[in-house]
Amino acid sequence: MKTVAFIGGGSFGTALSTVLAGKGCRINMYDIDQDHLARMAADMENKDYLPGVKLTGDYHFCKTNEEALKDAEFIVFALPAQHVRSAIKAAVPYIREDAIVTCISKGLEQKTHKRMSEVIGEYFDLDRYVCMSGPSHAEELGIGVPTVVAMSSKKEESAIALAELLSTNKFRVYLNDDMQGMELAASLKNVLAVGSGIANGAGYGDNTLAAMLTIGCAEATALGVVMGARPSTFFGLAGIGDMIVTCTSIHSRNFRCGRLIGQGKKPEDAIKEIGMVSEGMYTAEVVHELAEQTGVEMPIFNAIYDVINGNITVKDAMDDLMLRPIGYERDYL
């Protein structure tokens, strides 16, 4: 069977590794936090980020990038979006010429505003890169709950190879030829997830959430189209599919982080309490800047950004949204 390297020992990477280990793959796992990796090796469980999911199969916990990557036919970068650049740069010297790479980070790089494929493309051949995204809680994937994602690559054969590697009766893959749209949709829904958590924590109900997600999805689509994405992608697995699962579930760290803010905690304290990176907190700033640059009207995303940054209270933000000028739905959706 194949050797698959995981760079990063977080929750979703660990969950995905169980799918491959279950198919007989050799799993090489590397994390810059060697103490964390040592605990995983001792417990055969990621108690820090995915407790309750036992790791069974051919696992190897590596001390260096070289050890993890030198024989790997497939490589999964499973770490926060803001760390992807340093990780791919450090890994490239050890990646095989025929290896296929994927990145499960869902975010946009701060300052550069780049999508993950754009960051990775500075160091690696995108013909061998596959974008993967969709509604997939690590907590459920790790225990075998049926999960469906989408994959995209410049070279279809690369996406098919990874799809075939991962496919089981519990994990299904669809192909998508709009990588830009997939990456934007996945990143933007994280911001909406923070916003939905804020609304929940502040005591707003289902009516409010449904309206916020509907109009928020329209705002995300509008920005995506201006940036060259296909509208339909925002209504697919990487878009509305991932939005539903991330914006409505306690499994979502973005939702949980937002809920703490809605309950009155300072953003920095909410992040600490979650204990894992909430990508939406960082992507909110990038989206705010992109909206200003492109001229796309994004009142819901801007409200989330303003609340996160303490520019406005949750109540005032909601009042401002509710008291916007009356207009036709077609102008907003």
Secondary structure, DSSP 8 states (H G I E B T S, - for coil): --EEEEE--SHHHHHHHHHHHTTT-EEEEE-S-HHHHHHHHHHTEETTTEEEEE--SEEEEESSHHHHHTT-SEEEE-S-GGGHHHHHHHHGGGS-TT-EEEE------TTT---HHHHHHTTS-GGGEEEEESS--HHHHTTT--EEEEEE-SSHHHHHHHHHHH--SSEEEEE-S-HHHHHHHHHHHHHHHHHHHHHHHTT--HHHHHHHHHHHHHHHHHHHHHTT--GGGGGSIIIIIHHHHHHS-TT-HHHHHHHHHHTT--HHHHHHHH-S--HHHHHHHHHHHHHHHHT---HHHHHHHHHHTTSS-HHHHHHHHHTS----GGGT-
